[in-house]
Amino acid sequence: MKIYHFKKEERLCNKRLIKVLYESGSSFILYPYKVVFHPCNELDVPVQVVISAPKRRFKKAVDRNLLKRRMREAYRLHKGTQLYPFFKEQPILLSIQYIGKNIESYHFIAEKMSKLFRKLQDEFSNIHME
């Protein structure tokens, strides 16, 4: 039985690490997400993630919270099978930003999250494993 959880240790809250991620991380866009990632050896978990939705595009906090809830749920359900096995040896910092213009359904968000994990593995392999 798989255990699906999203604990505090898996969330990126350290301001110093967030600064390192955005200053020296690599990025790519897979609509409706923009992803920034950076390898980090000082982590206890394979991936620490920050999930965000822009206030500029979604003025109401209700809309931003809905998007972030959907993104977190999709991340939580797919990370154990698609993300953690790949990054077990080399932990990374990860930022997932929603850049879409509309509030999409959960099924669309989950499908794109799955594609995002595959592209993240490809991008990481191309940049950091050469």
Sequence and secondary structure as in RCSB ss.txt:
>XXXX:A:sequence
MKIYHFKKEERLCNKRLIKVLYESGSSFILYPYKVVFHPCNELDVPVQVVISAPKRRFKKAVDRNLLKRRMREAY
RLHKGTQLYPFFKEQPILLSIQYIGKNIESYHFIAEKMSKLFRKLQDEFSNIHME
>XXXX:A:secstr
       GGGB   HHHHHHHHHH EEEEETTEEEEEEE TT SSSEEEEEE  TTT  SHHHHHHHHHHHHHHH
HHHIIIIITTTTSSS EEEEEEE  SS   HHHHHHHHHHHHHHHHHHHHHHH  
